[in-house]
Amino acid sequence: NSVALPATLETIGDAGLAFLTRVSSITIPANVSYIGESAFASMPSLKSVTFTSTSSVPILYGTNIFDITVDDVKIYVQTPVYNMYVNDQFFKYYKRFIVAA
């Protein structure tokens, strides 16, 4: 099951999408500028998260945003911002999962 969040969404709160156990992919709109603690926690079916922004990186609150425990989860980011993501103070914890789209 895929989830494409609304283009008007700006914030994903703490545990905002947590426990959606059947969701395998999520598309994050470019307007999202903040993602709260454990926003994607306890999502065992999650295989991909795609960020659509080509100009910015959302602020993450904490280091347990994705609760990634398996190696086959991918975080897709747009090529123009790839370096911004892998060098970001919070996204750097997920560096091995980040792929340029």
C-alpha positions as MATLAB code, in Angstrom:
seq = 'NSVALPATLETIGDAGLAFLTRVSSITIPANVSYIGESAFASMPSLKSVTFTSTSSVPILYGTNIFDITVDDVKIYVQTPVYNMYVNDQFFKYYKRFIVAA';
ca = [
       0.000    0.000    0.000;
       1.300    3.404   -0.988;
       0.520    6.716    0.662;
       0.993   10.059   -1.087;
       0.573   12.831    1.440;
      -1.313   15.981    0.343;
       0.762   18.639   -1.432;
      -0.443   21.241    1.080;
       0.982   19.356    4.088;
       3.736   21.296    5.877;
       4.348   19.324    9.083;
       4.322   15.679   10.099;
       3.924   15.580   13.871;
       5.395   13.242   16.459;
       4.350    9.664   15.591;
       2.289   11.207   12.789;
       2.266    8.102   10.612;
       3.503    5.557   13.135;
       1.909    2.121   13.350;
       0.593    2.094    9.789;
       1.676   -1.505    9.536;
       0.544   -2.184    5.956;
       2.027    0.890    4.281;
       4.978   -0.002    2.054;
       5.771    3.385    0.522;
       5.213    7.033    1.382;
       5.657   10.121   -0.768;
       6.455   13.294    1.163;
       5.405   16.533   -0.592;
       7.862   19.369   -1.156;
       6.054   21.649    1.321;
       6.901   19.493    4.351;
       9.442   21.433    6.375;
       9.301   19.568    9.707;
       9.043   15.900   10.703;
       8.467   14.993   14.343;
       9.980   12.304   16.563;
       9.053    8.724   15.609;
       6.930    9.979   12.709;
       7.404    6.705   10.806;
       8.019    4.338   13.725;
       6.681    0.782   13.870;
       5.967    0.462   10.166;
       7.256   -3.060    9.421;
       6.096   -3.071    5.777;
       7.749    0.252    4.908;
      10.207   -0.172    2.018;
      10.506    3.344    0.607;
      10.061    6.981    1.521;
      10.282    9.508   -1.298;
      10.945   13.190   -0.656;
       9.852   15.355   -3.582;
      11.497   18.674   -2.738;
      14.240   19.802   -5.118;
      15.352   22.744   -2.995;
      15.273   21.952    0.723;
      15.571   19.327    3.448;
      12.899   19.075    6.160;
      13.928   19.612    9.753;
      13.848   16.366   11.729;
      13.129   16.359   15.420;
      15.352   13.688   16.915;
      17.113   10.690   15.427;
      14.341    8.101   15.651;
      12.197    9.400   12.813;
      12.108    6.308   10.636;
      12.808    3.504   13.130;
      14.690    1.718   10.345;
      15.716   -1.763   11.338;
      16.139   -3.505    7.987;
      18.542   -2.812    5.132;
      16.029   -2.874    2.311;
      14.319    0.405    3.229;
      15.240    3.224    0.857;
      14.884    6.964    1.337;
      14.619    8.511   -2.115;
      15.563   12.166   -2.476;
      15.766   14.372   -5.528;
      19.217   14.552   -7.121;
      19.630   18.351   -6.670;
      19.365   17.975   -2.876;
      21.093   14.609   -2.376;
      24.218   16.139   -0.818;
      22.081   18.308    1.444;
      20.373   15.183    2.804;
      23.472   13.049    3.367;
      25.238   15.946    5.110;
      22.244   17.149    7.132;
      22.724   17.017   10.908;
      19.787   14.626   11.331;
      19.476   12.831    7.993;
      23.142   11.802    8.223;
      22.016    9.041   10.601;
      20.129    7.519    7.654;
      22.887    8.104    5.105;
      23.187    4.450    4.082;
      19.474    4.376    3.202;
      19.444    7.582    1.105;
      19.341    7.219   -2.679;
      19.200    9.943   -5.337;
      15.994    9.635   -7.340;
];
